[in-house]
């Protein structure tokens, strides 16, 4: 299996969207009542946080790439 780079922004977005899905699934299953507008803040906050995490991740990777590869004595 080919390796890929870790993207924490997608992980954060997935976690918040899963939480929104669980909120609606619990309402559909009859375990609790979820108002129709309750999921909007969960999704909005999750996407904003995912964007911030992705921006920080991009900045860190760009900075480490500018320093050059590790282990090379220059």
N, C-alpha and C positions, 0 to 999 in steps of 0.2 A: 504494500500500500504506500503510495507516495506521501511524503510528509508535506505539510503546509504550515504556514506561519499562524501563530495564535492571534486571533482577533477578538479582544475582550469586549469591544463595542457590540459585536453581534451576540455575544454571550449575554450581556446585560439586556439587550433588546429582547432576546428570546425568553429570558427569565420573567420579565415584566409582561410580555404577551401571554406566556403560560399562566401567570397569575390571573390575568384577565379572563382567560379561558376557564380556569378553575372556578372563578367567581360566577360565571354564567352556568357552568356545569352544576355547581352546587344549587343554584337557583332552579335549574331544570329538574334536578333530582329531588327537589323538595326539602333539602337539608336546611336551607336558609333563604331569605328573601333578599334579592339584589335589585335595587332600583336601576332603571335603564341607563341613567346618567352616571352611575358610580364607576363604570369602567373607563370613561373618558379621561379622568385625571390619572388613572393608573397607566394607561397607554401613553398619554402625553408626557408624564414625568419619566416614564421608562425610555421613551425615544429621546427626550432631551438629555437624560443621563447617559444613554448610549452614545449620543453624539459627542458629549464632553469626553467620555472615556476614549472614544476613537480618536479624537483630536490629540489628547495627551499621548496616546500610544503612537500616533504618527510622528509627533514631535520628538519623542524619545528615540524612536527608530531612526529618524532622519539625523539626529544628533550623533547617535552611535555610529551610523554609516559614514558620517563626515570625519570621524576620528580614524577610520581605517580599520583593517582587519586586526583581530587580536593575535597576539603572539609574534608579531613582526617587530623586530628591533630596528627602529629607524634613527 
